[in-house]
């Protein structure tokens, strides 16, 4: 995950008992359910964790090849970007629009 991506500031996240989450974007009044692995990725977006560290986090949870997890993370991040839930951040950590 490139470090210049951040969670859109006004998106609310609600954790569910099974580890999954629901993201709510008040801008478009849309709710987006995400899986437990997606919740791990979402939680890592603003923490400064590297792509490799996030992969390692998921490897400790799931029995899957590293390449599969890397691919899934990249696809999920692309999906979040496409929905506008992740936004580019400037070098000082402030999101740009």
C-alpha positions as CSV (number, residue, x, y, z in Angstrom):
1,X,0.0,0.0,0.0
2,X,1.5,3.3,-1.0
3,X,2.1,5.5,2.1
4,X,0.4,8.5,0.3
5,X,-3.0,6.9,0.7
6,X,-5.2,7.8,3.7
7,X,-8.7,7.0,4.8
8,X,-11.2,9.6,3.7
9,X,-11.6,11.6,6.9
10,X,-15.4,11.7,7.2
11,X,-15.9,7.9,6.6
12,X,-17.2,6.2,9.7
13,X,-16.3,2.6,10.4
14,X,-18.3,0.3,12.6
15,X,-16.7,-3.0,13.7
16,X,-19.0,-6.1,13.8
17,X,-18.7,-9.0,16.1
18,X,-17.3,-11.3,13.4
19,X,-14.4,-8.9,12.8
20,X,-15.9,-7.5,9.6
21,X,-16.9,-3.8,9.3
22,X,-19.3,-1.5,7.7
23,X,-17.9,1.7,6.3
24,X,-20.3,4.6,5.9
25,X,-19.6,7.6,3.7
26,X,-21.9,10.5,4.7
27,X,-21.0,12.3,1.4
28,X,-23.0,9.8,-0.7
29,X,-25.0,8.2,2.1
30,X,-23.6,4.8,1.2
31,X,-22.7,1.9,3.5
32,X,-20.0,-0.5,2.4
33,X,-19.7,-3.9,4.2
34,X,-16.1,-5.2,4.3
35,X,-14.8,-8.6,5.4
36,X,-12.6,-9.2,8.4
37,X,-9.5,-9.2,6.3
38,X,-10.6,-5.9,4.7
39,X,-11.1,-4.5,8.2
40,X,-7.4,-5.3,9.0
41,X,-6.4,-3.5,5.8
42,X,-8.7,-0.5,6.5
43,X,-7.4,-0.2,10.1
44,X,-3.8,-0.1,8.8
45,X,-4.4,2.6,6.2
46,X,-3.5,5.6,8.6
47,X,-1.1,3.8,10.8
48,X,2.1,4.1,8.7
49,X,2.3,0.3,8.3
50,X,4.0,-0.8,5.1
51,X,2.4,-3.0,2.5
52,X,4.8,-5.8,3.6
53,X,3.7,-5.4,7.3
54,X,0.1,-5.6,6.3
55,X,0.8,-8.8,4.3
56,X,2.6,-10.2,7.3
57,X,-0.4,-9.4,9.5
58,X,-2.8,-11.2,7.2
59,X,-0.4,-14.2,6.8
60,X,-0.5,-14.6,10.6
61,X,-4.3,-14.9,10.3
62,X,-4.9,-16.8,7.1
63,X,-3.4,-19.9,5.6
64,X,-2.8,-18.6,2.0
65,X,0.3,-18.0,-0.2
66,X,2.0,-14.7,0.2
67,X,1.4,-13.9,-3.4
68,X,-2.4,-14.4,-3.0
69,X,-2.6,-12.1,0.0
70,X,-0.5,-9.4,-1.8
71,X,-2.8,-9.6,-4.8
72,X,-5.9,-9.5,-2.6
73,X,-4.6,-6.4,-0.7
74,X,-3.8,-4.6,-4.0
75,X,-7.3,-5.4,-5.4
76,X,-9.0,-4.3,-2.2
77,X,-7.1,-1.0,-2.0
78,X,-8.0,-0.3,-5.7
79,X,-11.6,-1.0,-4.8
80,X,-11.5,1.5,-1.9
81,X,-9.8,4.1,-4.1
82,X,-12.5,3.6,-6.8
83,X,-15.3,4.1,-4.2
84,X,-13.5,7.2,-2.9
85,X,-13.0,5.7,0.6
86,X,-9.3,6.1,0.4
87,X,-7.8,9.4,-0.9
88,X,-4.3,10.5,-1.9
89,X,-2.5,12.4,0.8
90,X,0.1,15.1,0.3
91,X,3.6,14.5,1.7
92,X,2.8,16.2,5.0
93,X,0.0,13.6,5.5
94,X,-2.9,15.9,4.6
95,X,-5.3,14.5,2.1
96,X,-5.6,16.1,-1.3
97,X,-8.8,16.2,-3.4
